[in-house]
Amino acid sequence: MKKVLISLVKSYQRVISPLFAPSCRYYPTCSNYTVQAIERHGALKGSLMAIARILRCNPFVQGGVDKVPDHFVLKRNPATKNFIYLGEGITVDPDDPEDNKKEIDSILNQYREELKIVDYPVNVVDYLKSMVDVEEQSVAGLSDAYIEMHKTRLLREGYFNTITELEEKLSLRFFKVIKNKKSQPYFYHVHPSPVDKEYESGHSIFCFIDEKIGVLDSNSPKLQEEFILNRGITETDIKGKTARLVDYLLVLKQKSRHNH
């Protein structure tokens, strides 16, 4: 029975899941959670855990890391509730700095030859303008929910230590990319994102940035990727294992995977 159920889930992952945009609020996704739960706890208990997970994966929860626990339980795994998902299958425990460091060091060593190290952080607004021509839009036109979503992310990922620090140092700006010969390559793939819903942008490209951090959201993956990679990182980022370094390494890893 275990093999039959797992086979059904994997068939769903191959055939049906790719037809829809990613929407799971947890890591691992509900389908991967189901496979792991059945493998670890058997057909009956694993299926019950999977059903419970699917029921709690709804718009009213914040989501996050919820790995299959070692024991049977229908609630979210408390042992991984505070973990941070960095992307690309990587999670870290914020209460275990050594674990965090090991994960980052592992990726850093893998891609050390490909790092672009700069002497000092670039002015991100000037750098964006060197890549594309832009028109500044009003941040006030964005909803409070959209702004709060990014503030929560920045706190969770370690860009700021406290809400007070975030409110004092965050400097948000919002730009629309002018479509011309310079920016044409970035318009080949414009994907749905919260910013599309905010502005009903259609085929326009927007960039939501912080003046020190860089691009927080853009509906052009190519523009966001090139911005982060070409901006580079500093030796301070490497020594401090900063959130800026983590973002950079994950984009570098993703690009390397696509190239191969």
Secondary structure, DSSP 8 states (H G I E B T S, - for coil): -HHHHHHHHHHHHHHTGGGS-----EES-HHHHHHHHHHHH-HHHHHHHHHHHHHH-STTS--EE----SS--SS--TTSTT-EEEETTEEE-TT-HHHHHHHHHHHHHHTGGG--B-SS---HHHHHHHHS-EEEE-GGGS-HHHHHHHHHHHHHHTS-SSHHHHHHH--EEEEEE--STTTGGGGS-----HHHHHHT-TT-EEEEEETTTEEEEES-HHHHHHHHHHH-B-HHHHHHT-HHHHHHHHHHHHHHHHH-
